[in-house]
């Protein structure tokens, strides 16, 4: 076991991801690997059952829970002052840091940047709250975080916090009862459209002539991507419509991310994202454990009511039409160049914002899942698509065909 600093450990990870739909959450790399069949989000997820076990009840079919999962409270939030080097304001690592400082957990499973590549995820075990600062920021690529469960147990850690993306958290919750830890607290982040670290570097090269100087990238709720640079250049803001997404190869985003059934990390105790934050962070407190974690931050977090603006229906319907073309192997419809600046100006002013933006993204992911599975893995649809995804897709006339639904 190698340590990159006192209180942050980088265990060696062996094994390999499994074949097929796999985001390399780490479960296939420990034990005999057969736990994948019980844990994987891409085999036969049981969200109502796991929600009932984790939160005490399943999500309601109506209201905001139909989109976002079990919800005790939602907030627009920011850490004050913002943590240096944070992707937003540092709430995610701040929650974990507060747990360690209070002695509520023995360690945190988190993701740090690889020393050789700032964008590559490196799973770590953190036992010193000061070291969580090194886990701030975004990574791109697959990080086998749950492979650290065995080394954490060997270290004698019995109470863990885990900062994970939805496919990692689903596997963790599915196996939680057999892992043998006294306590598992989960801080979840929403996730969508991951890619390999190498492919992400290709994307950066399309955005800037000096991609090696890009130190920060964020898809913002104002329909722009923000780039920051380490060479002293001012930040750049690129409208979504001007991104070279149509030029990317068809397999740039892996099939797992095109068929994700849980954008909002429904099985976390607390979800920290940005979609519903309208420029701030978006917190979904899901149960009493999540509420207690947030309370530990005290006055260092500023909470405000969420916003809810604009209409999503046209944007989601347009996305469905383009996704249907892509899933069928047809080229995406490109907007004429002269129209792009006009629409880029209109989007942040008239498009969905706040909760409506979040609803739109969740519906888009549901639609994407159905269309891509129908093309690439039709036999998996019956077991892999939960009811909450079908209900969202049905709002746009996308319903199950014979044999596609449980």
C-alpha positions as CSV (number, residue, x, y, z in Angstrom):
1,X,0.0,0.0,0.0
2,X,1.5,3.3,-1.1
3,X,0.7,6.6,0.6
4,X,1.0,9.9,-1.2
5,X,0.8,11.8,2.1
6,X,0.1,11.3,5.7
7,X,-3.6,10.6,6.0
8,X,-4.2,9.8,2.4
9,X,-3.5,6.3,1.1
10,X,-3.4,5.1,-2.5
11,X,-3.7,1.3,-2.3
12,X,-2.6,-0.8,-5.3
13,X,-5.6,-2.0,-7.3
14,X,-5.5,-5.3,-9.2
15,X,-8.0,-7.2,-11.2
16,X,-9.9,-5.8,-14.2
17,X,-13.3,-4.5,-15.1
18,X,-15.8,-7.1,-16.4
19,X,-16.8,-7.5,-20.0
20,X,-19.9,-5.8,-21.3
21,X,-21.6,-2.8,-19.7
22,X,-19.2,-1.9,-17.0
23,X,-18.1,1.4,-15.5
24,X,-15.4,-0.3,-13.4
25,X,-16.9,0.7,-10.1
26,X,-14.3,-1.7,-8.5
27,X,-16.4,-4.6,-7.4
28,X,-15.1,-6.9,-10.1
29,X,-11.6,-6.3,-8.8
30,X,-12.2,-7.7,-5.3
31,X,-13.0,-11.1,-4.1
32,X,-14.0,-13.6,-6.7
33,X,-15.8,-10.9,-8.8
34,X,-19.1,-12.8,-8.7
35,X,-20.6,-10.0,-6.6
36,X,-21.1,-8.1,-9.8
37,X,-24.2,-10.1,-10.5
38,X,-25.8,-8.9,-7.3
39,X,-24.4,-5.3,-7.4
40,X,-24.4,-4.0,-10.9
41,X,-26.7,-1.2,-11.9
42,X,-26.6,-2.5,-15.5
43,X,-27.9,-6.0,-14.8
44,X,-31.1,-5.9,-12.7
45,X,-31.4,-2.9,-10.5
46,X,-34.0,-2.8,-7.8
47,X,-34.4,0.9,-6.9
48,X,-37.7,0.7,-4.9
49,X,-36.2,-2.1,-2.8
50,X,-32.9,-0.4,-2.2
51,X,-34.6,3.0,-1.6
52,X,-36.8,1.4,1.1
53,X,-33.8,-0.2,2.7
54,X,-31.6,3.0,2.6
55,X,-34.2,5.7,3.1
56,X,-37.1,3.9,4.8
57,X,-39.4,4.2,1.8
58,X,-39.4,4.2,-2.0
59,X,-39.7,7.3,-4.1
60,X,-43.2,8.6,-4.8
61,X,-44.5,8.4,-8.4
62,X,-45.5,12.0,-8.5
63,X,-44.1,15.4,-7.7
64,X,-40.3,16.1,-7.6
65,X,-39.5,12.6,-6.4
66,X,-40.6,11.2,-9.7
67,X,-37.6,13.0,-11.2
68,X,-35.0,13.1,-8.4
69,X,-35.8,10.2,-6.0
70,X,-36.5,10.2,-2.3
71,X,-36.3,13.7,-1.0
72,X,-36.4,15.1,2.5
73,X,-35.3,18.6,1.5
74,X,-33.8,20.4,-1.5
75,X,-31.6,23.5,-1.3
76,X,-29.7,25.9,-3.5
77,X,-26.4,26.1,-1.6
78,X,-22.9,27.4,-1.5
79,X,-20.0,27.1,0.9
80,X,-18.9,30.4,2.4
81,X,-16.2,31.2,1.7
82,X,-15.7,28.9,-1.3
83,X,-13.0,26.4,-0.8
84,X,-9.8,27.1,-2.9
85,X,-9.5,24.7,-5.9
86,X,-13.1,23.5,-5.6
87,X,-15.2,22.7,-8.7
88,X,-18.0,24.8,-7.3
89,X,-17.7,25.9,-3.7
90,X,-16.4,22.7,-2.0
91,X,-19.5,21.3,-0.5
92,X,-18.9,17.7,-1.4
93,X,-15.4,17.5,0.2
94,X,-16.6,19.8,2.9
95,X,-19.2,17.3,4.1
96,X,-16.7,14.6,4.2
97,X,-14.1,16.8,6.0
98,X,-16.7,17.7,8.7
99,X,-17.4,14.0,9.3
100,X,-13.7,13.2,9.8
101,X,-13.1,16.2,12.0
102,X,-16.0,15.2,14.3
103,X,-14.8,11.6,14.5
104,X,-18.0,10.4,12.9
105,X,-16.2,8.2,10.4
106,X,-12.8,6.5,10.4
107,X,-12.0,7.2,6.8
108,X,-13.4,8.5,3.5
109,X,-13.3,6.7,0.1
110,X,-12.8,9.5,-2.4
111,X,-11.2,10.3,-5.8
112,X,-8.1,12.4,-6.2
113,X,-6.2,13.4,-9.4
114,X,-3.5,11.1,-10.6
115,X,-0.1,12.6,-10.1
116,X,0.7,12.1,-13.8
117,X,-2.6,13.5,-15.2
118,X,-4.9,16.0,-13.4
119,X,-8.0,14.6,-15.2
120,X,-7.4,11.0,-14.5
121,X,-9.3,9.6,-11.4
122,X,-7.2,8.0,-8.6
123,X,-9.2,6.3,-5.8
124,X,-7.9,7.1,-2.4
125,X,-8.6,6.4,1.3
126,X,-8.5,9.6,3.3
127,X,-8.1,9.6,7.1
128,X,-6.9,13.2,7.6
129,X,-9.5,15.9,6.9
130,X,-6.8,18.2,5.7
131,X,-6.0,15.8,2.8
132,X,-9.6,16.1,1.4
133,X,-8.6,19.4,-0.2
134,X,-6.6,17.3,-2.7
135,X,-9.7,15.6,-3.8
136,X,-11.5,18.8,-5.0
137,X,-12.3,19.2,-8.6
138,X,-13.5,17.1,-11.5
139,X,-12.0,13.9,-12.9
140,X,-12.9,12.2,-16.2
141,X,-12.5,8.5,-16.7
142,X,-13.4,5.3,-14.8
143,X,-12.2,5.1,-11.2
144,X,-12.6,1.7,-9.4
145,X,-13.4,3.3,-6.1
146,X,-15.1,0.3,-4.5
147,X,-11.9,-1.8,-4.9
148,X,-10.8,0.1,-1.9
149,X,-13.4,-1.5,0.4
150,X,-11.1,-4.4,1.1
151,X,-8.0,-2.4,1.9
152,X,-10.1,-0.1,4.1
153,X,-11.4,-3.1,6.0
154,X,-7.8,-4.5,6.3
155,X,-6.8,-1.1,7.8
156,X,-9.4,-1.6,10.6
157,X,-11.7,1.1,9.3
158,X,-15.2,0.3,10.4
159,X,-17.1,3.5,9.8
160,X,-16.7,4.8,6.3
161,X,-18.0,7.8,4.3
162,X,-18.0,7.3,0.5
163,X,-18.0,10.0,-2.1
164,X,-19.3,8.3,-5.3
165,X,-21.2,8.5,-8.6
166,X,-24.5,6.7,-9.1
167,X,-23.1,3.4,-10.5
168,X,-20.6,3.1,-7.7
169,X,-23.3,3.9,-5.1
170,X,-25.8,1.4,-6.4
171,X,-23.2,-1.4,-6.1
172,X,-22.2,-0.2,-2.6
173,X,-25.8,-0.2,-1.4
174,X,-26.6,-3.6,-3.1
175,X,-23.8,-5.2,-1.2
176,X,-23.9,-3.0,2.0
177,X,-25.4,-5.7,4.3
178,X,-22.6,-8.2,3.5
179,X,-19.6,-5.8,3.6
180,X,-19.3,-5.9,7.4
181,X,-18.8,-2.2,8.1
182,X,-20.5,-0.7,11.1
183,X,-21.6,2.4,9.2
184,X,-21.5,3.6,5.6
185,X,-22.4,7.3,4.9
186,X,-22.8,8.2,1.3
187,X,-22.2,11.6,-0.3
188,X,-23.4,11.2,-3.9
189,X,-22.7,13.4,-7.0
190,X,-24.9,13.3,-10.1
191,X,-23.1,11.8,-13.1
192,X,-23.7,11.6,-16.8
193,X,-21.7,11.2,-20.0
194,X,-18.4,10.1,-18.7
195,X,-15.6,9.1,-21.1
196,X,-12.1,7.7,-20.9
197,X,-9.4,10.1,-19.7
198,X,-7.7,9.7,-23.1
199,X,-10.8,10.6,-25.0
200,X,-11.4,13.6,-22.7
201,X,-8.0,14.9,-23.7
202,X,-9.1,14.7,-27.3
203,X,-12.2,16.8,-26.4
204,X,-10.0,19.4,-24.6
205,X,-7.9,19.7,-27.8
206,X,-10.9,20.6,-29.7
207,X,-11.7,23.5,-27.3
208,X,-8.4,25.3,-27.1
209,X,-5.1,25.4,-29.0
210,X,-3.2,24.8,-25.7
211,X,-5.3,22.1,-24.0
212,X,-2.4,21.2,-21.6
213,X,-3.0,24.5,-19.9
214,X,-6.7,23.9,-19.1
215,X,-7.0,23.5,-15.3
216,X,-10.8,23.6,-14.9
217,X,-13.8,22.7,-17.0
218,X,-17.4,22.9,-16.0
219,X,-20.8,22.6,-17.7
220,X,-22.7,25.4,-16.2
221,X,-26.5,25.9,-15.7
222,X,-26.4,29.0,-17.8
223,X,-25.8,26.9,-21.0
224,X,-22.1,27.6,-21.1
225,X,-18.9,25.7,-20.5
226,X,-16.3,27.5,-18.4
227,X,-12.6,26.9,-19.0
228,X,-9.9,28.2,-16.7
229,X,-6.2,28.1,-17.5
230,X,-3.0,27.8,-15.5
231,X,-1.0,30.0,-17.9
232,X,-2.6,33.3,-16.7
233,X,-5.2,33.6,-19.5
234,X,-8.6,34.8,-18.4
235,X,-11.4,32.2,-18.1
236,X,-13.3,31.4,-21.3
237,X,-17.1,30.7,-21.6
238,X,-18.3,28.6,-24.5
239,X,-22.0,28.3,-25.2
240,X,-23.2,24.7,-25.3
241,X,-24.3,25.2,-28.9
242,X,-20.8,26.1,-30.0
243,X,-19.2,22.9,-28.5
244,X,-17.9,20.4,-31.1
245,X,-20.1,17.6,-29.8
246,X,-21.3,16.7,-33.2
247,X,-17.7,16.1,-34.3
248,X,-17.0,13.6,-31.6
249,X,-16.8,9.9,-32.6
250,X,-19.9,7.9,-32.0
251,X,-18.3,5.9,-29.2
252,X,-16.9,8.9,-27.4
253,X,-19.5,8.4,-24.7
254,X,-19.6,4.7,-23.6
255,X,-22.8,2.8,-23.8
256,X,-23.0,2.6,-20.0
257,X,-23.3,6.4,-19.8
258,X,-25.8,6.5,-22.7
259,X,-28.0,4.0,-20.7
260,X,-27.6,5.2,-17.1
261,X,-30.9,4.9,-15.2
262,X,-29.9,7.0,-12.2
263,X,-28.7,10.5,-13.0
264,X,-29.3,12.0,-9.5
265,X,-27.7,9.3,-7.3
266,X,-31.0,8.2,-5.7
267,X,-29.3,5.9,-3.2
268,X,-27.0,8.5,-1.6
269,X,-27.8,9.9,1.8
270,X,-27.2,13.4,0.3
271,X,-26.7,14.4,-3.3
272,X,-24.5,17.4,-4.2
273,X,-24.7,18.6,-7.8
274,X,-25.3,21.7,-9.9
275,X,-28.3,21.1,-12.3
276,X,-31.0,22.6,-10.0
277,X,-28.7,25.1,-8.4
278,X,-29.1,27.9,-11.0
279,X,-25.5,29.1,-10.6
280,X,-25.0,27.6,-7.1
281,X,-24.8,24.0,-5.9
282,X,-27.9,21.8,-5.6
283,X,-28.4,19.7,-2.5
284,X,-30.9,16.8,-2.2
285,X,-31.1,15.7,1.4
286,X,-32.6,12.2,1.2
287,X,-32.7,11.0,4.8
288,X,-31.8,11.7,8.4
289,X,-28.2,10.8,7.8
290,X,-27.9,13.3,5.0
291,X,-29.6,16.0,7.1
292,X,-27.1,15.4,9.9
293,X,-24.2,15.7,7.5
294,X,-25.4,19.0,6.2
295,X,-26.0,20.3,9.8
296,X,-22.4,19.7,10.6
297,X,-21.4,22.4,8.2
298,X,-23.2,25.0,10.3
299,X,-22.8,28.6,9.2
300,X,-20.1,27.6,6.6
301,X,-22.9,26.7,4.2
302,X,-25.4,29.2,2.8
303,X,-28.8,27.8,1.9
304,X,-31.4,29.5,-0.4
305,X,-34.7,28.5,-2.0
306,X,-34.4,26.8,-5.4
307,X,-35.5,28.6,-8.6
308,X,-37.8,27.2,-11.2
309,X,-37.9,29.0,-14.6
310,X,-38.7,28.4,-18.2
311,X,-40.2,25.5,-20.1
312,X,-38.4,22.2,-20.8
313,X,-40.8,20.4,-23.2
314,X,-39.5,21.7,-26.5
315,X,-35.9,21.2,-25.5
316,X,-36.5,17.6,-24.4
317,X,-38.6,16.8,-27.5
318,X,-35.8,18.1,-29.7
319,X,-33.2,16.0,-27.8
320,X,-35.4,12.9,-28.3
321,X,-35.5,13.5,-32.0
322,X,-31.8,13.9,-32.3
323,X,-31.1,10.9,-30.0
324,X,-33.4,8.7,-32.1
325,X,-31.3,9.7,-35.2
326,X,-28.0,9.0,-33.4
327,X,-29.3,5.6,-32.0
328,X,-30.3,4.6,-35.5
329,X,-26.9,5.4,-36.9
330,X,-28.0,8.7,-38.7
331,X,-26.0,11.9,-38.5
332,X,-27.2,14.5,-36.0
333,X,-29.1,17.4,-37.3
334,X,-26.8,20.4,-37.2
335,X,-28.1,23.9,-36.6
336,X,-27.0,26.4,-39.3
337,X,-24.0,28.5,-38.2
338,X,-25.8,31.8,-38.5
339,X,-28.6,30.6,-36.1
340,X,-26.2,29.4,-33.4
341,X,-25.3,32.8,-31.9
342,X,-29.0,33.8,-31.7
343,X,-30.0,30.6,-30.0
344,X,-27.0,30.7,-27.7
345,X,-28.1,34.2,-26.6
346,X,-31.7,33.1,-26.1
347,X,-31.0,29.8,-24.2
348,X,-29.9,31.3,-20.8
349,X,-32.7,33.9,-21.0
350,X,-35.7,31.7,-22.1
351,X,-34.6,28.1,-21.5
352,X,-35.3,26.0,-18.4
353,X,-33.4,27.1,-15.3
354,X,-33.2,25.8,-11.8
355,X,-35.5,22.8,-11.1
356,X,-36.9,22.9,-14.6
357,X,-33.3,22.5,-16.0
358,X,-32.8,19.6,-13.7
359,X,-36.1,18.0,-14.7
360,X,-35.1,18.4,-18.4
361,X,-31.8,16.7,-17.9
362,X,-33.3,13.8,-16.0
363,X,-36.0,13.3,-18.7
364,X,-33.3,13.4,-21.4
365,X,-31.3,10.7,-19.7
366,X,-34.4,8.5,-19.4
367,X,-35.1,8.9,-23.1
368,X,-31.5,8.3,-24.0
369,X,-31.5,5.1,-22.0
370,X,-34.5,3.6,-23.7
371,X,-33.5,4.5,-27.3
372,X,-29.9,3.3,-27.0
373,X,-30.8,0.0,-25.2
374,X,-33.5,-0.6,-27.8
375,X,-30.9,-0.4,-30.5
376,X,-27.8,-2.0,-28.8
377,X,-29.0,-4.3,-26.1
378,X,-32.8,-5.0,-26.5
379,X,-32.6,-8.2,-24.4
380,X,-31.4,-6.1,-21.4
381,X,-34.3,-3.7,-21.4
382,X,-36.8,-5.8,-19.4
383,X,-34.5,-6.2,-16.4
384,X,-32.4,-3.1,-16.7
385,X,-34.9,-0.2,-17.0
386,X,-36.6,0.7,-13.7
387,X,-40.2,1.9,-13.6
388,X,-39.2,5.5,-12.8
389,X,-37.3,5.7,-16.1
390,X,-40.3,4.4,-18.1
391,X,-42.6,6.8,-16.4
392,X,-40.4,9.8,-17.4
393,X,-40.0,8.6,-21.0
394,X,-43.7,8.1,-21.4
395,X,-44.3,11.8,-21.0
396,X,-42.9,12.1,-24.5
397,X,-44.7,9.2,-26.0
398,X,-41.8,6.8,-25.6
399,X,-43.4,3.7,-24.2
400,X,-42.3,0.0,-23.8
401,X,-42.8,-2.3,-26.7
402,X,-43.7,-6.0,-26.2
403,X,-41.2,-7.8,-24.0
404,X,-39.3,-4.6,-22.9
405,X,-41.0,-4.1,-19.5
406,X,-41.1,-6.2,-16.4
